[in-house]
Amino acid sequence: MAFSEFIGKYGRSYATMKDHEGKFEVFRNNYREIMAHNQKYENGELTWTKAINQFSDMTEEEFHARYL
């Protein structure tokens, strides 16, 4: 559900079903990391939260290669 919302909000489309599935896996891993981080925030262990954004279907390596 979150991936579908992400695709709609950020206008994502992927060339092939394989690309779609690959980006879903990346998104799912990032989503899990976001949820785990925010749970630590809720527990008072951290002072800031994470959220889904336009980069949530990218690996850290993809982000660095494209934007840094």
C-alpha positions in Angstrom: 0.0 0.0 0.0 2.7 2.5 0.9 4.6 1.8 -2.3 1.5 2.4 -4.4 0.9 5.7 -2.5 4.6 6.6 -3.1 4.3 5.9 -6.9 1.2 8.1 -7.1 2.5 10.9 -5.0 5.9 11.1 -6.8 4.7 10.1 -10.3 7.0 7.1 -10.5 6.9 4.6 -13.4 9.3 1.8 -14.1 10.2 0.6 -17.6 9.7 -3.1 -16.9 8.1 -5.4 -14.3 11.6 -6.4 -13.2 12.5 -2.7 -12.6 9.2 -2.3 -10.7 9.9 -5.3 -8.5 13.5 -4.2 -7.9 12.4 -0.7 -6.8 9.7 -2.3 -4.6 12.3 -4.2 -2.8 14.5 -1.1 -2.3 11.4 0.8 -1.1 10.4 -2.0 1.2 13.9 -2.0 2.8 13.9 1.8 3.2 10.4 1.7 4.6 11.4 -0.8 7.2 14.4 1.3 8.1 12.2 4.4 8.5 9.7 2.5 10.7 12.4 1.1 12.9 14.1 4.5 13.2 10.7 6.2 14.1 10.0 3.5 16.7 13.3 4.5 18.4 12.1 8.1 18.2 8.8 7.1 19.9 10.8 5.3 22.6 12.8 8.5 23.3 16.0 7.0 21.9 16.3 9.5 19.1 15.4 13.2 18.6 14.3 13.2 15.0 12.1 11.2 12.6 12.4 9.9 9.1 9.7 9.9 6.4 8.9 8.6 3.0 10.1 11.1 0.4 11.0 11.3 -3.3 14.2 9.3 -2.7 12.6 6.3 -1.0 12.9 4.0 -4.0 16.7 4.6 -4.2 19.5 2.8 -2.6 22.1 4.8 -0.7 24.5 4.1 -3.6 22.0 5.4 -6.2 21.4 8.5 -4.2 25.1 9.3 -3.8 25.8 8.6 -7.5 23.0 10.9 -8.6 23.0 13.7 -6.1 26.4 13.9 -4.3 
